[in-house]
Amino acid sequence: MEICPIGFFCFNKNTFLLLVLLSIVVIIYFININKHKLENDRFVFETKISELDKLKNKIETTDEKINFLNQTTYKNTYEQERLYNPLLGPERSFPYSLNKLGLPINIKTRGDIPNYQQVGVLYQNGNDKEKKIFPLYGKPTYPGSRRWLYYTGNDNFSSVKLPIDNNGRSCQDQNGCDELNNDEEISVVGYNDKFKVNIYNLDKPKYIPYII
């Protein structure tokens, strides 16, 4: 019989094999537990990703609906204002909406374009009972431009905005027409007779009291 030296743990062959087998079983057990935990974590992660994708799609759908409603509201409001506001030019909207979310259009590259204002009047020659007098609305195509956009309106109760032609050129196309001056004669759509132009004076400063 073999004697185990003092200070050592001694195992016989069977005990050693049993310990090795037990260690292998414990290792396999913990590997399976970790594998199950990893699979569960991956399932939770994939579920969260799927929920985030659904939420993203829902947000995008909501944004599209909000954008559509905003466009519809703006279009309806603008079209109504265009009908009643004399300082909005005689234009019509394109029947199919082109402005989608995130697509910038009509970016001003020459500075802010002035709004329409009444710059004068148009009048026909003749006696007071026959001649027509219309307001003249206009604005430059861009700041400092000598090309202008013009239109007028008739004198009926429900005023209709009428385009103007100057020297055979429409004053409502993209490039406008030459700036009008006093006593020039222009054509108004719907009328055979020419109209004369009378331009208002500028509201320029009369004096500066702080400068002697």
C-alpha positions as CSV (number, residue, x, y, z in Angstrom):
1,M,0.0,0.0,0.0
2,E,1.4,3.3,-1.1
3,I,1.7,6.0,1.6
4,C,0.9,9.7,0.7
5,P,3.8,12.0,1.7
6,I,3.1,14.6,4.4
7,G,1.9,18.0,2.9
8,F,0.4,16.5,-0.3
9,F,-3.1,15.5,-1.4
10,C,-3.0,12.2,-3.0
11,F,-5.7,10.6,-5.2
12,N,-5.9,7.3,-6.7
13,K,-6.5,6.9,-10.4
14,N,-10.3,6.5,-10.1
15,T,-10.7,9.5,-7.9
16,F,-8.6,11.7,-10.3
17,L,-10.7,10.6,-13.3
18,L,-13.9,11.3,-11.3
19,L,-12.7,14.8,-10.5
20,V,-11.7,15.5,-14.1
21,L,-15.1,14.3,-15.3
22,L,-16.9,16.4,-12.7
23,S,-14.9,19.5,-13.8
24,I,-15.8,18.8,-17.5
25,V,-19.5,18.6,-16.5
26,V,-19.3,21.8,-14.5
27,I,-17.6,23.6,-17.4
28,I,-20.2,22.3,-19.9
29,Y,-23.0,23.4,-17.5
30,F,-21.7,27.0,-17.3
31,I,-21.1,27.1,-21.1
32,N,-24.7,26.1,-21.7
33,I,-26.0,28.7,-19.2
34,N,-23.9,31.4,-20.8
35,K,-25.1,30.3,-24.3
36,H,-28.7,30.4,-23.2
37,K,-28.1,33.9,-21.7
38,L,-26.5,35.1,-24.9
39,E,-29.3,33.8,-27.0
40,N,-31.8,35.5,-24.7
41,D,-29.9,38.8,-24.8
42,R,-29.7,38.6,-28.6
43,F,-33.5,37.9,-28.8
44,V,-34.2,40.9,-26.5
45,F,-31.8,43.1,-28.6
46,E,-33.4,42.0,-31.9
47,T,-36.8,42.7,-30.4
48,K,-35.7,46.2,-29.4
49,I,-34.3,46.8,-32.9
50,S,-37.6,45.6,-34.4
51,E,-39.6,48.0,-32.1
52,L,-37.3,50.9,-33.0
53,D,-37.8,50.2,-36.7
54,K,-41.6,50.2,-36.2
55,L,-41.3,53.4,-34.2
56,K,-39.2,55.0,-36.9
57,N,-41.6,54.0,-39.6
58,K,-44.5,55.3,-37.5
59,I,-42.6,58.6,-37.1
60,E,-41.9,58.9,-40.8
61,T,-45.5,58.2,-41.6
62,T,-46.6,60.8,-39.1
63,D,-44.2,63.3,-40.5
64,E,-45.5,62.7,-44.0
65,K,-49.1,63.2,-42.8
66,I,-48.2,66.4,-40.9
67,N,-46.3,67.6,-44.0
68,F,-49.3,66.9,-46.2
69,L,-51.6,68.6,-43.8
70,N,-49.3,71.6,-43.6
71,Q,-49.0,71.8,-47.3
72,T,-52.8,71.5,-47.7
73,T,-53.5,74.1,-45.1
74,Y,-50.9,76.5,-46.5
75,K,-52.2,76.0,-50.0
76,N,-55.8,76.6,-49.1
77,T,-54.9,79.6,-47.0
78,Y,-52.6,81.1,-49.6
79,E,-55.1,80.5,-52.4
80,Q,-57.8,82.3,-50.4
81,E,-55.5,85.2,-49.6
82,R,-54.4,85.3,-53.2
83,L,-58.1,85.8,-54.1
84,Y,-58.8,88.7,-51.8
85,N,-55.4,90.3,-51.2
86,P,-54.7,92.8,-54.0
87,L,-50.9,92.8,-53.1
88,L,-50.6,89.1,-54.1
89,G,-49.8,88.7,-57.8
90,P,-52.1,87.0,-60.3
91,E,-50.6,83.5,-60.2
92,R,-52.0,80.0,-60.0
93,S,-50.6,77.0,-58.1
94,F,-49.3,73.9,-59.9
95,P,-52.0,71.2,-59.6
96,Y,-49.5,68.6,-58.4
97,S,-47.5,69.2,-55.2
98,L,-43.7,69.2,-55.8
99,N,-42.5,70.3,-52.5
100,K,-41.8,67.2,-50.4
101,L,-40.4,67.1,-46.9
102,G,-36.7,67.9,-46.9
103,L,-36.6,69.3,-50.5
104,P,-35.8,73.0,-50.4
105,I,-37.0,75.0,-53.4
106,N,-37.3,78.7,-54.4
107,I,-34.0,79.6,-52.6
108,K,-33.3,83.3,-52.9
109,T,-29.8,83.7,-54.4
110,R,-30.0,87.5,-55.0
111,G,-31.3,88.7,-51.7
112,D,-34.9,89.0,-50.5
113,I,-37.3,89.9,-53.2
114,P,-39.5,92.9,-52.3
115,N,-43.3,92.3,-52.0
116,Y,-45.8,93.7,-54.4
117,Q,-47.0,97.3,-53.7
118,Q,-49.1,99.8,-55.4
119,V,-46.6,101.8,-57.4
120,G,-49.0,104.0,-59.4
121,V,-52.2,104.0,-61.5
122,L,-53.2,103.2,-65.1
123,Y,-55.7,105.4,-66.9
124,Q,-57.3,105.6,-70.3
125,N,-57.6,108.7,-72.4
126,G,-61.1,110.1,-72.9
127,N,-63.8,111.8,-70.9
128,D,-64.3,111.1,-67.3
129,K,-67.4,108.9,-67.9
130,E,-65.7,106.6,-70.3
131,K,-62.1,106.2,-69.1
132,K,-61.0,103.5,-66.8
133,I,-58.6,104.1,-63.9
134,F,-56.8,101.0,-62.5
135,P,-54.3,100.5,-59.7
136,L,-50.8,99.5,-60.8
137,Y,-49.0,96.9,-58.6
138,G,-45.4,96.0,-59.1
139,K,-42.1,94.8,-57.7
140,P,-38.6,94.3,-59.1
141,T,-37.5,90.8,-60.1
142,Y,-34.7,91.1,-57.6
143,P,-33.2,93.9,-55.5
144,G,-31.7,96.6,-57.8
145,S,-33.1,95.1,-61.0
146,R,-34.4,97.2,-63.9
147,R,-36.9,94.4,-64.7
148,W,-40.2,94.5,-62.9
149,L,-43.3,92.3,-62.5
150,Y,-46.5,94.2,-62.9
151,Y,-50.3,93.6,-62.8
152,T,-53.4,95.6,-62.3
153,G,-57.0,95.0,-61.2
154,N,-60.3,96.1,-62.7
155,D,-62.7,98.5,-61.0
156,N,-65.6,96.0,-60.4
157,F,-66.8,95.2,-56.9
158,S,-65.0,91.8,-57.0
159,S,-61.7,93.0,-58.5
160,V,-60.0,90.7,-61.0
161,K,-56.2,90.8,-61.3
162,L,-55.2,91.5,-64.8
163,P,-51.7,90.9,-66.4
164,I,-50.0,93.8,-68.2
165,D,-48.0,93.7,-71.5
166,N,-45.2,96.3,-72.1
167,N,-43.9,96.5,-75.7
168,G,-45.3,93.1,-76.5
169,R,-43.7,91.5,-73.4
170,S,-45.7,90.0,-70.5
171,C,-44.9,91.7,-67.2
172,Q,-45.8,88.5,-65.4
173,D,-43.3,86.0,-66.9
174,Q,-40.2,85.0,-64.9
175,N,-38.0,87.8,-66.3
176,G,-40.6,90.5,-66.1
177,C,-40.6,93.6,-68.3
178,D,-38.8,97.0,-68.4
179,E,-39.5,99.2,-65.5
180,L,-42.4,101.6,-66.3
181,N,-42.2,105.3,-66.2
182,N,-44.7,108.2,-66.3
183,D,-46.8,108.6,-69.5
184,E,-45.7,105.3,-71.0
185,E,-48.5,103.4,-72.7
186,I,-49.1,99.7,-71.9
187,S,-51.6,97.0,-72.7
188,V,-54.0,95.4,-70.2
189,V,-55.3,92.0,-70.9
190,G,-59.0,92.2,-71.8
191,Y,-58.9,95.8,-73.1
192,N,-58.2,97.0,-76.6
193,D,-57.3,100.6,-75.7
194,K,-53.9,101.5,-74.3
195,F,-53.4,102.7,-70.8
196,K,-51.1,105.4,-69.6
197,V,-48.9,105.0,-66.6
198,N,-48.7,107.4,-63.7
199,I,-46.0,106.4,-61.1
200,Y,-46.3,107.5,-57.5
201,N,-43.5,109.5,-55.9
202,L,-41.1,107.7,-53.6
203,D,-41.6,108.1,-49.9
204,K,-38.0,109.2,-49.6
205,P,-36.7,111.1,-46.5
206,K,-37.6,114.8,-46.7
207,Y,-34.9,116.0,-44.3
208,I,-32.8,114.8,-41.4
209,P,-33.1,117.1,-38.5
210,Y,-29.9,115.9,-36.8
211,I,-27.7,117.0,-39.7
212,I,-27.0,120.7,-40.0
